[in-house]
């Protein structure tokens, strides 16, 4: 479909590393917006490589910059679709925060990403691709445009790997493999992760945050990406 290619090319031109399209008609939080457009940007290898025992300023600033870029792409993508006669809603960081505060329905970026076939959910509950591992940040746009959908990935490709589970300082990762029938709480303790991250970030930054980064850095797929980038 020309529109699918046009949107993909436009988002890539804005800085997205990869773009996918998914049928979200059964889970959409906004009536009528049955298509999910999802995209990501990878972390800089140099920033992620600083994360060993917990978060660092380089990782923190890189994380914030990715969020800024993703929000910018999301809004421009929304405008692109509206200008062409479609309804669209960019799921920016601020809008998602407001959604959670208002107890409204939320559709995670990574759910759309698995439905679009871009990757899978790791044992760490992070979204993973073969090229970057979890060393990336996602965003998405909901729309009523009918696009060409990807083939969903509905089970983990982590295999027997337990590296993130063994490295997690909070013991938040059970080691159970994800599949699309599981909820996050079935294989991952997000409360334990957040509490540990708050302790580590307070030690690193002198204030509490929910950033850690250890499982992101240590994933074999991420390590392959980092080493490749640093050895250029």
C-alpha positions in Angstrom: 0.0 0.0 0.0 1.4 3.4 -1.0 0.1 5.1 2.2 1.9 2.5 4.4 5.2 3.1 2.6 4.7 6.8 2.6 4.1 6.9 6.4 7.1 4.6 7.0 9.4 6.7 4.8 8.2 9.9 6.5 8.8 8.6 10.1 12.2 7.2 9.1 13.1 10.6 7.6 12.3 12.1 11.0 14.8 9.8 12.7 12.9 6.6 13.6 15.1 3.5 13.2 12.3 1.1 12.3 8.5 1.4 11.8 5.7 -1.2 12.1 2.0 -1.4 11.6 -0.5 -3.4 13.6 -4.2 -4.3 13.8 -5.3 -3.1 17.2 -9.1 -3.2 16.6 -9.6 -5.7 19.5 -7.6 -3.6 22.1 -7.7 0.0 21.0 -8.4 2.4 23.8 -9.9 5.0 21.5 -13.0 3.9 19.5 -12.4 3.9 15.7 -8.6 4.1 15.9 -8.0 0.5 14.9 -4.5 0.8 13.5 -1.3 1.2 15.5 1.8 2.7 14.0 4.9 1.9 16.2 8.5 3.1 15.8 11.7 3.2 17.8 15.1 4.8 18.2 18.0 2.9 19.6 20.1 4.1 22.6 23.6 5.4 21.9 26.0 2.6 22.5 28.4 4.9 24.4 25.7 5.9 26.9 24.4 2.4 27.5 27.9 1.0 27.9 28.3 3.2 31.1 25.6 1.2 32.9 27.3 -1.5 35.0 26.0 -1.4 38.5 23.2 1.0 38.0 22.1 4.2 36.1 24.6 6.9 35.1 24.2 10.5 34.0 25.1 9.5 30.4 22.3 6.9 30.3 19.8 9.4 32.0 20.5 12.2 29.5 20.4 9.7 26.6 17.1 8.4 27.8 15.6 11.9 28.1 16.8 12.8 24.6 15.2 9.7 23.1 11.9 10.5 24.7 12.1 14.1 23.3 12.8 12.8 19.8 10.1 10.2 19.9 7.5 12.7 21.1 8.5 15.0 18.3 8.1 12.2 15.7 4.8 11.1 17.2 3.3 14.6 17.0 4.6 15.1 13.4 3.3 11.7 12.4 -0.1 12.6 13.9 -0.2 15.8 11.9 0.9 14.0 8.7 -2.1 11.7 9.0 -4.6 14.4 10.0 -3.5 16.5 7.0 -4.4 13.6 4.8 -7.9 13.2 6.2 -7.4 10.6 8.9 -8.0 10.7 12.6 -4.8 10.1 14.6 -3.5 10.3 18.1 0.2 10.3 19.0 0.9 8.5 22.3 3.5 11.0 23.6 5.1 10.7 27.0 2.9 13.4 28.5 -0.3 12.0 27.1 0.5 8.6 28.5 1.3 10.1 31.9 -2.0 11.9 31.8 -3.8 8.8 30.8 -2.4 6.9 33.7 -3.3 9.7 36.1 -6.9 9.8 34.9 -7.2 6.0 35.2 -8.0 5.8 31.5 -7.2 2.8 29.2 -3.6 2.7 28.1 -2.1 0.8 25.1 1.6 0.1 25.7 3.9 0.8 22.8 5.5 -2.6 23.2 2.1 -4.3 22.8 1.7 -2.6 19.4 5.3 -3.5 18.5 4.8 -7.2 19.1 1.5 -7.1 17.1 3.4 -5.4 14.3 6.1 -8.1 14.3 9.0 -5.8 15.2 10.2 -8.0 18.1 9.2 -9.7 21.3 9.0 -9.1 25.1 12.0 -10.4 27.0 12.1 -12.0 30.5 13.0 -8.5 31.7 9.6 -7.3 30.4 11.4 -5.0 28.0 10.7 -5.0 24.2 13.6 -6.7 22.3 14.7 -6.9 18.7 17.5 -9.0 17.3 19.4 -5.9 16.1 19.4 -3.9 19.3 18.1 -6.1 22.0 16.2 -3.9 24.5 18.6 -0.9 23.8 15.8 1.2 22.3 12.8 3.4 23.1 9.4 3.1 21.5 6.5 5.4 20.7 3.3 4.9 18.7 0.4 6.6 16.9 -3.2 5.3 16.8 -5.1 6.0 13.6 -8.2 5.0 11.6 -6.1 4.7 8.4 -6.2 1.2 6.9 -2.6 0.2 6.5 -0.6 -3.0 5.7 -0.1 -4.8 8.9 2.9 -6.9 10.0 2.8 -10.5 11.2 2.5 -10.5 15.1 5.1 -12.2 17.3 3.3 -13.9 20.1 6.1 -15.7 22.1 9.6 -15.0 23.4 12.7 -15.6 21.3 15.0 -15.5 24.4 15.2 -19.2 24.6 17.1 -20.6 27.6 19.0 -17.3 28.2 18.8 -16.2 31.9 21.5 -13.5 31.8 19.1 -10.6 32.7 17.4 -12.7 35.4 20.8 -13.4 37.0 21.9 -9.8 36.8 18.8 -8.2 38.2 19.7 -6.6 41.6 16.1 -6.6 42.7 15.2 -10.1 41.8 12.3 -8.8 39.7 12.8 -11.2 36.8 11.4 -14.6 37.3 13.0 -16.2 34.3 9.7 -17.3 32.9 9.4 -16.7 29.1 6.8 -14.3 27.8 3.9 -15.1 25.5 1.0 -13.0 24.5 -1.4 -14.8 26.8 0.5 -13.7 29.9 0.2 -10.5 31.8 3.4 -8.7 32.9 2.8 -9.8 36.5 2.9 -13.4 35.5 6.7 -13.3 34.8 8.0 -10.0 36.1 7.7 -8.0 39.4 7.5 -4.4 38.4 7.2 -3.1 42.0 10.4 -4.8 43.0 12.1 -3.4 39.9 10.9 0.2 40.7 11.9 0.0 44.3 15.4 -1.2 43.4 15.7 1.4 40.7 14.8 4.1 43.1 17.6 3.0 45.5 20.2 2.8 42.7 19.2 6.2 41.1 19.3 7.9 44.5 22.8 6.6 45.0 23.8 7.7 41.4 21.9 11.0 41.2 20.9 11.9 44.8 17.2 11.7 43.9 14.9 8.8 43.3 14.0 7.7 39.8 12.7 4.5 38.2 15.8 4.1 36.0 18.2 1.2 36.3 19.4 0.0 32.9 21.3 -3.1 34.0 19.1 -5.7 32.3 19.1 -3.5 29.1 22.8 -3.3 28.9 23.6 -6.9 29.8 21.2 -8.5 27.2 23.4 -10.5 24.7 21.6 -8.8 21.7 22.4 -5.4 23.2 26.0 -6.3 23.9 26.4 -7.4 20.3 25.1 -4.0 19.2 27.2 -2.1 21.7 30.4 -3.9 20.8 29.8 -3.4 17.1 29.2 0.3 17.5 32.2 0.9 19.8 34.5 -1.0 17.5 33.7 1.0 14.4 
